[in-house]
Amino acid sequence: MAMYSYPGNIHIHSHYSDGSGSIEEIISDAAAADLSYVIVADHETLAGLPEESIRRGVVLLVGTELNRNKCHYLALGLNKMIPSNETEPQQVIDQVSAAGGTGFLAHPFEKGSPYLEKGKAYPWNSWPVFNFNGMEIWNYTSHWRGRHPSPFKTLYWFFLDRKGAMNGPSPELLRLWDCYNLHHGLTVGIGSSDAHAYPYKFGPFRVVVFPYNYLFKTINTYIVLKEELSKELKRARQQILGALKSGCCYFSFDSLHQGSDFSFYANTNQGQVYMGGETGSIENLELHVNSPAKRSQIRLIYNSRLLETANDQSAVFRPSKPGVYRVEVYYRPLLRCPRPWIYSNPIFVKPPAAVND
């Protein structure tokens, strides 16, 4: 079956909260970056909701980021605001779900740096929580916030080697993600930019740190659809939010190489199964992976452990055990070590009797 993948940038702030750009500016930069969709998530407001639209070939959707100082929660698909609650964030999760929304824990393991805003960070520090749809596994701005070992190194990365600072999602967060998928069912992983386009003043000069047009080419989340993305807003909204909720998506650090045309699916006796899906057919099971770049290292992750590796553009794995399988693809630049690049959502292989129990 032919599948269609569409790149999008999630978790964007506009001038309705602490971002610097208008919705029109965001759409313009998204179109220039060849994105198919963007999701604005301003702090504790849905003020941009009337501006949801399809313009310049870009679907613009509006959600919100709830809570301010900790336990940030991305809430998508809402028509009215949900109150923040930093002391009882489970209530926020439950209320978003009850309202028909889709929710993601935002930058849950964010770390600060003494060289940036006096070490301020906005982690998720209320555990355990349940019944959320997923979590941000790789957030570009959050990653940078915690990657400041020294002023010199920071300046070197910023001006000479921005890719060098991006050493992949934290191992602790990957383990937590796998744990939720293994013990609590589908927990969708997304990548985001957390774009603000911060304006800073240096004397008479005004500099925008990480402008939208830059961030829209960094960490993007690709939705995977069985049909083409609609040109009608209501249907496109359903397709995008449906793919994010169901886990039929993957995220890519596009600064290394564009992540389009990646695929991960299972061939089973019952047909093909895509990311976020499950099968109880272990006999003749094949996991197919195709990477967009020839210089790829494909890693099959099984129940949080590295199971197999293939240094190739494509691979077929034939697992023999039920479990949770996902894929990490590392990009192999010439004369450098492989770099974290693409992360798939999982496929669940269950014992036949356990499927749909």
C-alpha positions in Angstrom: 0.0 0.0 0.0 1.3 3.4 -0.9 1.8 5.7 2.1 2.4 9.5 2.1 4.7 11.3 4.5 4.4 15.0 5.3 6.9 17.1 7.3 5.7 19.5 10.0 7.0 21.6 12.8 5.4 21.3 16.2 5.4 23.5 19.3 5.8 27.0 17.9 5.2 30.3 19.8 3.8 33.4 18.2 3.3 36.9 19.4 0.2 35.7 21.1 2.5 34.6 23.9 6.3 34.9 24.1 7.2 34.4 20.4 8.2 37.3 18.2 6.3 36.4 15.0 2.8 36.7 13.7 0.8 33.8 12.3 1.4 35.1 8.8 5.2 35.3 9.4 5.2 31.7 10.7 3.2 30.5 7.7 5.6 32.3 5.3 8.7 30.8 6.9 7.1 27.3 7.0 6.3 27.5 3.3 9.8 28.6 2.5 11.0 25.5 4.5 8.7 23.2 2.4 6.8 22.2 5.5 3.3 20.7 5.0 1.9 21.7 8.4 2.8 23.6 11.5 1.3 23.7 15.0 1.4 26.8 17.1 1.2 26.2 20.8 1.2 29.5 22.7 1.4 29.6 26.5 -2.1 29.2 28.1 -4.0 30.7 25.2 -5.9 29.7 22.1 -5.9 33.3 20.8 -4.5 32.1 17.4 -7.4 29.6 16.9 -9.4 31.9 14.5 -6.3 31.9 12.2 -6.2 28.2 11.6 -6.1 27.8 7.9 -4.3 26.4 4.8 -2.2 29.1 3.2 0.7 28.8 0.8 0.3 25.0 0.9 0.8 24.9 4.7 -1.8 23.7 7.1 -1.6 25.9 10.3 -3.1 24.4 13.4 -3.4 25.9 16.9 -3.0 24.2 20.2 -1.7 25.5 23.5 1.1 24.9 26.1 -0.4 24.6 29.5 1.4 25.3 32.8 4.1 27.9 33.2 7.0 27.0 35.5 7.0 23.2 35.4 5.1 20.3 33.9 4.5 21.9 30.5 1.8 20.1 28.5 1.1 20.5 24.8 -2.6 20.3 24.3 -3.8 19.9 20.6 -7.2 19.7 19.1 -9.0 21.9 21.7 -11.8 24.3 21.0 -11.7 25.9 24.5 -9.0 26.5 27.1 -8.2 24.1 29.9 -7.0 25.6 33.1 -3.3 25.0 34.0 -2.5 23.1 37.2 1.2 22.8 38.0 0.7 21.1 41.4 -1.7 18.4 40.0 -0.7 18.0 36.3 -2.6 14.7 36.1 -5.8 16.8 36.3 -4.6 18.8 33.2 -3.9 15.5 31.4 -7.4 14.2 32.3 -9.2 17.4 31.4 -7.5 17.6 28.0 -8.5 14.0 27.3 -12.1 14.6 28.4 -12.3 17.6 26.1 -11.3 15.4 23.1 -7.8 16.8 22.9 -4.4 15.2 22.3 -1.7 15.8 24.8 2.1 15.5 25.0 4.5 16.0 27.9 6.7 18.9 26.8 10.5 18.7 27.2 10.1 16.4 30.3 13.8 16.1 31.2 14.8 19.7 30.3 18.0 20.9 32.0 19.3 24.4 32.5 22.8 25.9 32.2 24.5 28.4 34.5 25.4 30.3 31.4 21.8 30.8 30.2 19.1 32.5 32.2 20.9 31.5 35.5 20.2 27.8 34.9 16.4 28.1 34.6 14.7 25.1 33.1 11.1 23.8 32.8 11.2 20.0 33.4 8.3 17.7 34.2 8.9 16.8 37.9 5.6 15.2 38.9 5.7 11.4 38.5 4.1 9.1 37.8 1.4 10.4 35.3 -0.8 8.4 33.0 -3.2 8.6 30.1 -1.3 11.2 28.1 -0.9 10.5 24.4 2.8 11.0 24.2 5.9 13.1 24.9 8.4 15.3 23.2 11.5 13.1 22.8 13.7 15.7 21.0 13.0 19.4 21.5 15.6 21.6 19.7 15.4 24.7 21.9 15.2 22.6 25.1 18.2 20.6 23.9 20.2 23.8 23.4 19.2 25.1 26.9 21.0 22.2 28.5 24.0 22.1 26.2 26.1 24.9 27.6 29.3 23.4 29.1 31.2 26.7 28.8 30.7 30.1 27.2 33.5 29.3 24.7 32.0 26.0 23.7 28.6 27.6 23.4 29.8 30.3 21.1 31.8 27.7 19.0 28.6 25.6 18.5 26.4 28.6 17.8 28.6 30.2 15.2 30.6 27.4 13.7 29.0 24.0 14.4 25.3 24.1 15.4 24.8 20.5 14.4 27.6 19.5 16.7 25.6 20.5 19.8 22.8 18.2 18.8 23.9 14.8 20.2 20.4 13.2 20.2 17.7 12.7 22.8 18.7 12.0 26.3 19.2 8.3 27.0 17.1 8.7 30.2 14.2 10.0 28.2 14.5 7.3 25.6 14.4 4.7 28.4 11.3 6.4 29.9 9.6 6.4 26.5 10.3 2.7 26.0 9.1 1.9 29.5 5.8 3.6 28.9 5.3 1.8 25.6 6.3 -1.5 27.1 4.1 -1.3 30.2 1.3 1.2 29.4 0.7 0.8 25.7 1.2 3.2 22.9 3.0 6.4 24.0 3.7 8.5 20.9 7.1 10.2 20.5 7.4 13.5 18.7 10.2 15.9 17.9 9.7 19.7 18.0 11.5 23.0 17.6 9.9 25.0 20.5 10.3 28.0 18.3 10.2 31.5 19.8 12.4 33.5 17.5 13.8 35.3 20.5 14.9 38.9 19.8 18.0 40.0 21.8 19.5 43.5 21.9 23.3 43.9 21.9 23.8 47.7 22.2 22.4 49.2 18.9 22.0 45.7 17.4 18.9 43.5 17.4 19.5 39.8 16.9 16.9 37.1 16.6 18.3 33.9 18.1 17.1 30.8 16.2 14.6 32.5 13.9 11.6 30.5 12.6 13.1 30.0 9.2 16.1 28.3 10.8 14.2 26.2 13.3 11.8 24.9 10.6 14.8 23.1 9.1 15.9 21.4 12.3 13.7 18.9 14.2 10.5 18.1 12.4 7.8 15.4 12.9 6.6 13.6 9.8 3.1 12.3 9.7 2.4 9.2 7.6 -1.0 8.9 5.9 -2.7 6.3 3.8 -4.1 9.1 1.6 -2.8 12.4 0.5 -3.1 15.4 2.9 -6.4 17.1 2.2 -6.6 20.7 0.9 -9.7 21.2 3.0 -8.9 22.5 6.5 -11.3 20.3 8.6 -10.2 17.1 6.9 -6.5 18.0 7.0 -6.8 18.8 10.8 -8.3 15.4 11.3 -5.5 13.7 9.4 -2.7 15.5 11.2 -4.0 15.1 14.7 -5.1 11.6 14.0 -1.6 10.6 12.8 0.0 12.2 15.8 -2.4 10.6 18.2 -2.1 7.1 16.6 1.7 7.2 16.4 1.8 6.9 12.7 4.7 9.4 12.6 8.4 9.8 13.1 10.7 12.7 13.8 13.9 13.7 12.1 16.8 16.1 12.7 16.6 17.5 9.2 19.7 19.7 9.6 21.7 16.5 8.9 19.6 15.3 6.0 16.0 15.7 5.1 14.0 12.9 6.7 11.4 12.5 3.9 10.8 9.0 2.4 11.7 7.2 5.6 9.5 4.2 6.3 9.1 1.5 9.0 6.5 -1.1 8.7 5.8 -4.8 9.4 4.8 -7.4 6.9 2.7 -10.1 8.6 0.4 -12.9 7.6 -2.4 -10.5 8.4 -1.1 -7.7 6.1 1.1 -4.6 6.7 1.3 -2.8 10.0 2.6 0.7 10.4 4.0 2.7 13.2 1.7 2.9 16.2 0.0 -0.3 15.2 0.1 -3.8 16.6 0.0 -7.4 15.3 -0.3 -10.8 16.9 1.3 -12.6 13.9 4.8 -13.5 14.8 5.1 -16.2 12.1 6.9 -14.9 9.0 7.1 -11.5 10.5 9.3 -9.0 8.7 10.2 -5.5 9.8 11.1 -3.3 6.8 13.1 -0.1 7.2 14.0 2.3 4.4 16.2 5.4 5.0 16.3 8.5 2.9 20.2 8.5 2.8 22.7 5.9 1.6 25.0 6.6 4.5 22.7 5.3 7.2 23.1 3.2 10.2 19.8 1.5 11.1 19.3 0.4 14.6 16.4 -1.9 15.7 15.4 -1.3 19.3 13.5 -4.1 21.0 12.0 -3.5 24.5 14.4 -0.6 25.0 17.5 -2.6 24.0 19.5 -2.4 20.8 18.8 -5.7 19.0 20.3 -5.4 15.6 22.3 -2.9 13.4 22.5 -2.5 9.7 24.9 -0.1 8.0 22.8 0.3 4.9 20.0 2.4 3.4 17.5 -0.3 3.9 17.1 -3.4 6.1 14.7 -6.2 6.8 14.6 -7.7 10.3 13.0 -11.0 11.2 12.3 -10.9 14.9 11.3 -14.1 16.7 9.8 -12.7 19.9 6.8 -10.6 20.8 7.6 -7.1 22.1 7.9 -3.5 21.2 10.0 -2.6 18.2 11.1 0.8 17.1 13.9 2.2 14.8 16.6 4.7 15.2 18.5 5.8 12.1 22.0 7.5 12.5 23.4 9.5 9.6 27.0 8.6 8.7 28.8 11.7 7.4 32.2 11.2 5.8 35.1 11.0 8.3 32.8 11.5 11.3 31.0 9.2 13.7 27.3 8.4 13.0 24.9 11.1 14.2 21.4 10.6 15.7 18.9 11.5 13.0 15.6 9.7 12.7 13.4 8.1 15.4 10.3 6.0 14.5 7.3 5.3 16.7 7.0 1.7 17.7 5.3 -1.3 16.3 3.8 -3.7 18.9 4.2 -7.4 18.3 2.0 -9.2 20.8 1.2 -12.9 21.5 -1.8 -13.8 19.3 -4.1 -14.1 22.3 -3.1 -10.7 23.6 -4.0 -8.6 20.5 -7.1 -6.4 21.2 -7.6 -7.9 24.6 
